[in-house]
Amino acid sequence: MSRVLKVSLAILAGYALGALFGYIAVEGLSPNTHDRSLEAVMTAFFVTGPIGAALGAIAGFVLAAKRTKDD
């Protein structure tokens, strides 16, 4: 599997996990009672998802480089 594909998969996985974590965190911790679900979705989509994608990209690049070096 090429390095680009590995990093791309890590980005997608990081975004999904970040968005899921952000959604659950906002739903559980937000004192907002009027539109908590909208706040959770927007935070997941625009904040925690991209942060997770960036972390996934870094992790994917490091792991792909390490495995390529070992091969």
Order of alpha helices (4+ residues) and beta strands (2+ residues): alpha-alpha-alpha
